[in-house]
Amino acid sequence: MPRSRNDQGTLIGGEGSPATSDGLDPDPEHETEPALEEGLEPPPDDAEADAGAPPRSHRRRLILWIGLGVGGAALVAGILLAAFLGGGGPPTRAARSPTPSPAIVPARIPFQFTLNRVTTTSFTERNAPKAARNAAERIRVVLSDWYDAAFADPAEWKDGPAPSAWSAFSRPVIGRAKRDRQALSLGRVAGLTVLEPTGSKLNVRVLLDPSLKTLGAVAYVTFDAAGKLTGGDLLEVTNTARFILRPVAGHWVIVAYPSARTTAKQRPAPRPSPLAGPTASATA
């Protein structure tokens, strides 16, 4: 069939039109007319072309582009619908604000003595400084645990030393030590909120037998602390004691306390200094 003189378009997708990768028109020499079975309108006559009607090939390209646009939009809508209904997995939940963690209260640091001086006494002129030092270190731990429970532990300010703290004394001495708790510990203090050690000293003299084994020891202790009461008043605590210790079943325990004394003095809270007011100026 002869081509109209106004047909300058390009057939897209026809059986005889080779495809180009860059979307340009194929070679006009290889163009073929589409069959009438495609449902397209027959080519217009010259009168229609002269009357200003769009060329036949332009109408075919417009129909094809509309078809492609509608089909592409339907394809994209189908993909989005499938992803929303089942292809995208379970719906995501809104992120919850993190639960605030409770405030962490720092752990209380137990009171510990520091060995100031270690001396020895033996039945011979020989000495065993290493054995004496090891014994003094174990005694330091025993007395540190006792003073922490008898003075520094806040639970002691209400109920006295814990039952387990009395294991620092030998069994024959525990009963008498509990009766002397006012001299050996701080005891109950109403309204005490803070007690901080301000000074301490521990000197140990170790007794050695002829074979340089430790028989016992004498510990000299001083302990000072400062506290604060709920009303703002201050509390000054002082303890001095002399303990005799012996190893019993592999553990050092207090077998006697020739001297022990504890004093607690309450002092009023310091008053704030008055603010300096404006000075009166002399007038003429």
BELBEL-V95411 format. One record per backbone hydrogen bond with DSSP energy under -0.5 kcal/mol. CO is the residue of the C=O (numbers start at 1). NH is the residue of the N-H. If there is no record, write none. Layout:
BEGIN
<<CO,NH> <CO,NH>>
END
This chain:
BEGIN
<<4,7> <6,8> <11,13> <14,17> <16,18> <20,23> <27,30> <28,31> <35,38> <36,39> <45,49> <46,50> <47,51> <48,53> <49,52> <55,59> <56,60> <57,61> <58,62> <59,63> <60,64> <61,65> <62,66> <63,67> <64,68> <65,69> <66,70> <67,71> <68,72> <69,73> <70,74> <71,75> <72,76> <73,77> <74,78> <75,79> <76,80> <77,81> <78,82> <79,83> <80,84> <81,85> <82,86> <82,87> <83,88> <86,89> <103,105> <104,106> <108,110> <114,202> <117,204> <119,206> <121,208> <128,132> <129,133> <130,134> <131,135> <132,136> <133,137> <134,138> <135,139> <136,140> <137,141> <138,142> <139,143> <140,144> <141,145> <142,146> <143,147> <144,148> <145,149> <146,150> <147,151> <147,152> <148,153> <150,186> <150,187> <153,156> <153,157> <154,157> <155,158> <155,159> <156,160> <157,189> <162,165> <162,166> <163,166> <164,167> <165,168> <166,169> <168,254> <170,173> <170,174> <171,175> <173,177> <174,178> <175,179> <176,180> <178,181> <180,183> <180,184> <181,185> <189,192> <191,230> <194,228> <196,226> <199,224> <201,222> <202,116> <202,117> <203,220> <204,119> <204,206> <205,218> <206,121> <207,215> <207,216> <208,123> <209,212> <213,209> <216,207> <217,245> <218,205> <219,221> <219,243> <220,203> <221,241> <222,201> <223,239> <224,198> <224,199> <225,237> <226,196> <227,235> <228,193> <228,194> <229,232> <233,229> <234,267> <235,227> <235,237> <236,265> <237,225> <238,263> <239,223> <240,261> <241,221> <242,259> <243,219> <244,255> <244,256> <245,217> <246,248> <246,253> <248,251> <251,248> <253,246> <253,255> <254,170> <256,244> <259,242> <261,240> <263,238> <265,236> <267,234>>
END
